[in-house]
Amino acid sequence: MTIKLFTLAALCSLASLAADITGKWIAQVPGRDNQTREVVYNFKADGAKLTGTMSGPQGAEIAINDGKIEGDAISFNVKLEFNGNSMVRNYSGVVAGDEIKMKSQTQRGALEFVAKRSK
């Protein structure tokens, strides 16, 4: 019984350490020709699991896959489709209050940007 209570308390502690990022976040993401585009993230945190969507080209919603929350760090990937070709893009970020400092690896290199909680 004592071991079960200890395990339950430890799991609850870990869940409470995970960043609460549930909600809508908006980022200005750098793109080609020094243009930026607005990307909307709709995150749902469930303990250490992260799910949700992000807006893609032409406003289509793209599902977030393999999402994880570890303390203030998040990671996930999305599958993108372009002209019959698909690719997976990995994202990582660090939550600090109402901002997430995000990184994404692309074919042209790493992108860095900030997502802000929508009010």
N, C-alpha and C positions, 0 to 999 in steps of 0.2 A: 504494500500500500504506500509506504514512504517513497519508494522508487518511482511509482506512478505519479505521485504528487510532485516530486522533484522534476520529473520529465515534463509534466504539464506546465509547471512554473517556468522552466527554461524555455519551452516553446513559446509561451506567452511573452516572455521577455524579448526574445528574438523578433517576434512579430511587432512589438511596440517600438523597436529600434528602426524598423523599416520606414523610409520616408513616405509620407502620405501625399501622393501626387495625383490622387483621383481628381478628375475634372478636366477642364479645357485649358490648353496651353497653346500659345501662338508664337511662332518664330519667323524671322525674316532670314531666309536661307540664301546664301550666295549661289549664283548660277553662272551661266555663260555670259560673256560680253559685259562683265561687271554688273549684271542685273541681279536683283534679288526677287524672290517670290515668297509670298506668305504661305506657310505650312501650318495647319491646325492639327494638334494632337489631342485626342480624347482618350485619356488614360484612366484605367480602373485598377487600383491596387487591391490585392487580396493577400495580406501577409507578405510573403516574399515573391508572390506571383504578380506579374504585370501583364495586362491585356488591354485591348482598345483598338483604336484606328488612328490613321493619319491621313491628311488630304494629299492626294497625288495630283499628277497632271490633269488638267481639265476638271479639277474638283472632285474626282472619284475618290471614295474612301477605300483605304487599303488596310487590311487587318495586320495588327502587330502580332508577331510570332515569337515564341521562345523568350518571352519577357521575364526579367528577373529584377528584384530589388534586394540589394545587400547594403543595409545601413543607408547612406545618402547616395550610393551609386546605383544607377539603373543601366540595363542593357536590353536590347531587343533587336529583331531583324524584321524586314518586310520583303515581300516578293514583288518585284516590279515587272510589268509587261510593257514592252515597246515593240510595235510593228511585228508581232508574232514571236519576239524573243523575250526570254525572261531572265532575270538576274536577282540575286539576293543581296540586299544592302544591310550592313550591320551598323547599329547605332549604340553609342554609350553616352552616359552623362553623369553629372554630379549635381545633386539638388542642394540649393542654398536658399532657403526661404521661398520666395515666389519666383525664383529663376532656376533654370537647369542649364548648365554649361554643357552643350552637346557636341559630339564628334560623330562624323560619319565617314567611312572609307569609301571612296569612289574610284573609278578607273583613272581619273585624272589626279588622284591624290586625296588627302584628308580634307574634309570640310569642318570648320568649327563655327558654331553659332550659339546664340542664347535663345531659349524658349522662356516666355514669361506667362505666368498664370493669368488667365482671363478672369476679369472680375464681373 
